[in-house]
Amino acid sequence: MNTGDSLQKKNNLTGWAFISLAVIGIVAFYFYPMLQALLLSFKSGVGANLEFTGLDNYKRLFIDTTFRTAVSNTFLYLIIQVPVMIILGLFISVLLNDSTLRFRSFFRTAIFLPCVTSLVAYSVVFKYLFSSDGMVNQFLMNLHVIAEPIQWITDPFWAKITIIIAVTWRWTGYNMIFYLSSLQNIDQSIYEAARIDGANAFTQFFKITVPLLKPIILFTSITSTIGTLQIFDEIMNITKGGPGNATMSISQYIYNLSFKYSPDFGYAATVSYSIVLMIIVLSIIQFKVAGERNG
């Protein structure tokens, strides 16, 4: 063996040594639990008394009315909140990318700040803000917009609106940062050429900005979809899934199956894998749509 091969082998071993702990950690704490959860989804029983039942848990999904309610609630959040959050993030990022705007750093920090707040803390704050005697109702009544307090937490319709407002407030800044960083990488000469050709700001936005940001928009669409399908903290801390099951999400239903009702970890694992399937299907659809538009 020559010196070059020996050095190459030594470098390979050194590289594997550096990443070995990370690989072991990922396998032990990610892939192994995923595999165990998949095996668990084929079992049923109370607590640790589980027995293999095949596909019975998956068949149960189709006749479980609570699961259907949780899915419909989650998809309602997804359909409304994700587009609003993406459009707001894109709009704000364009405004904050203007070099003539004063205090840009302050506004960027202020809008991004909700992303780093504690999920539980901000959910509790929203619960008090939107309570029947909270600041939101007091503000609207002082402006004579409403005559009596809106039941933001206890009314099924308004409870959903409260959840959507809370999630949008927290995560819009997260998407904004991605758009803003991408906007700063666009060559300004493209916009200058467009202005010389007579393109107004509206045309520049839809003909230059949006097409150039398509990869980032796709990325944020997928991450926002995944996050919304897994929504838990806001619902648990603001409405606890109520009134009734009016705001329950799939993740909260998994929690209830595991820790609130008689523990049924097998069926809870099955519901968990339904989220995985939804994420895969929606991600494929988004990639296909983006690919066709790019084509």
N, C-alpha and C positions, 0 to 999 in steps of 0.2 A: 504493500500500500504506500503510495507516494505521499509527500507532505501536504499537497493540496487537498487530497481526499480526506486525510486525517483531520485537517483544519476544518473542512466542511462538516465532517461528522461531529466534531467537537462543538461547532457553532449550532448545529441542529439539536444536540443534546442540551446545550445551554438554553436554547429557545424553549424547548419542551419543559425544562426545569422551571423556567419563569412562569409559564402559563399553566403548569400542572395543577397548582392549588386552585386557580380560577376554574379550570375544567372540572376538577373534583367537586368544587362547591356548586357549580351549575348543575352537574349531574345529580348530586345528593339533595339539593334543595329545590330544584325545578323539575327535572325530568323524572326522577324517582317518585315524587309526590303525584305528578301528573299520571304516571302509570298506575300507581296505587289507587288513585281516584277513579281511573277508568275501570279497573278491576272491581272496585267497590260499587260502581254503578250497576253491576250485574248481581248484586246481593240485596237482600231486604231483611228487615227485622228491627227490633227496638234496641237502641243503645249498641252494646258490643255483641249482642246475640243475633248474629247475621248468618244467613244461609243463602246459597246460590239459587237465584230464581230466573236466570237467563235474561230474556228481553222483557220481562213483566214490568219493570220500572219504566222502560221506554214506551210500552203500550199505555201505561198509566198516564203519561204526559197528555195523551190525546183526549182523555176523559176527565182530566183534572180541571175543574172550573176556576179554582184559585190560580193555577198556573196560567191559564188563558187570560185571566184578569191582569196578572203581573206582566205578561208579555204585551198585552194591549197598552197598558200604562207606560211601559218602557219604550215602546215604539212611538207612542204619542210624544214623549219627551224627545226622542230621537228626531222625529220628523219636524218638530217645531224648533227645538233648541239648537240643534247642530247648524242648520242653515243660517239662523239668526246670528249665532256666535261667529261663524265664518265671515259673513257679510260685514258685521260690525268690526271684527278684527281687521279685515281688509280695508274698510273705509277709514278707520282710525289710523292705521299704519301709513296710508297715503297722506293723511293730514299731517302726521307727525314727521313725515319725511321731507316736508317743506323747509328748505334752508332759511327762509325768511321768518319762520315762526319763532317767536320769543318763548323762552322757558321750555324748550322742547324736552330737555332732560328731566325736568320736573314732571311734565305730563306723562312721559314714558314710564318713569318710576311709579307714579301714582296709579296708572292703569295696570301695570304689571304686578304691583304690590299684592293684590288679592290672591294671586297664585301661590304666594309663599306663606299665606296665613294658615293657621290650623283649620282643618276641615270641621272639627267639632266646634271650635270656638266661633267661627263665622256662622255656622249653622244655628247655634244657640242665639247669636246676635240677631240673625234674620227672624228667628222664632219670636223674639221679643218685639222687634220692629213691626212685624206683621200681625201681632196679636190684636184682639178686638179693641183694646185700649192703647195700642202701640202708637209710635210716632207717625207711621204711614197714614193710619186712619185719622189721627189728629190733624195732620197736615192737610189732607184732602177735605176734611170737614171745615177747617179754618178758611180754605179757599172756596167753600160752598160747592165743591165738585160732587160731594155725596151728602145726603141728609142724615144717614145713620151709618154706623161702622160696618165695613165689609168683613165678613167672617173668613178671613184669608186662610185660616188653619183648619177650621171645622166644616167648611162648605166644600163638597167634592170638586166642583169646578175651580173655585178660587185657590184651593189647596194645590192643585196641579200648576196653576199660574205662578204661585209662590215658589214652588220647586224650580220651575223653568227660569224665573227671574234670578234666583239664588245661584243656580249653576252657570247661567250666562254671565252674571257679575264676576264670578270667580275665574272662569276660564277664558274669557274673551282676550284678556291681556296675554295669555299664554300663546294663542295663535298670532296675536299682533306682533310679538317678538320675532317669530319666524318670517312673517311677511316683511317686517321692517328691515331685517338683516338682508333679505333677498333684494328688496328695493334698492338698498345702498350699493349693491353689486351690479345694478343695471347701468350701462354707459349713458351718461346724461346727453351725449351727442345724438342719441336716437331721438330723444324728446326735442332737442333743438332743431333737428332736421324736420320733425313732424310739425313743429310750430312754424317753421319757414314755409312749409307746404300748406299752411292754413288750418291745421288740425287744432280744434279747441281742446279744453281739458277733458271734456266728456269723451271725445273720440280717442284721445291719448290713453285714457284709462282702459277703455274696452278693446282698443286695437293694439296697444303696446303693453301696458302693465299686466292686465289679466293673462294674455297669452304667455308672457315671459314668466309669470308666477304659477303656471299650471302644475308643475311638479310639486311645489310647496303646498298649493291648494289641495292637491290629491293627498299629500302626506297628512296635512292637518284634518282633512275630511275623515281619513281612516282612523287616526288617533282619537279624534272627537267621537267617532262612532263607537270605537272600543270602550272609551271612557263612559259614554252614556249607557251602553248596554250593561256596564258594571256598576252603575250608580247605586250608592248605598248610604253614605254618611249623611247627605243632606236629608234624605227621606227619613232615616232613622232618628235624626235629631230634631227635625222640624215638625213632621206630622206623624212619625212612627207608623207610616203606611196608611193612616186613617184619612178621613173618617171611614170606618169599615175597612175595606181594602182599596179605597178609591185612589190612593197614590202609591200603593205597594209596587216595588220594582222586583225584577227577577232575583237580584242579589239579596234583597231583604227576605224574599220567600225562602231562599236557601238558608239564610240565618235562622228563620223561624222553624224550618224543618229540622235544623240541627240542634237548636238550643232553646226554642220557645215551646214548640209542640212536643209530643213524645218523640224523642230523638230518633230520626230515621235517616241515618247517614248515607245509606245506599241510595235512597231516592233523592236526597240532597245532591249527591255526586252526579246523578243522572241529570238533574236540572242544571247543574254547573256545566256539564258537557253540552247542554242545549245552547248555552251562551257561546261556547267555543264554535259550534256549528253555525250559529247566526253570524258571528264575526267573520268566519271563513267565507261564507256565502256573500255577505255584504261587501267584503274587501275585494272579492273576485269581480263582483258587479261594478264596483268603483274603478278598478283597474281596467276593465273592459270598456266602460264608458269613456274614461280618460284616453285610452288607446285609440278608440274610434274617432274621437274628436281631434286627437293629434294627427291621425291619418288623414 
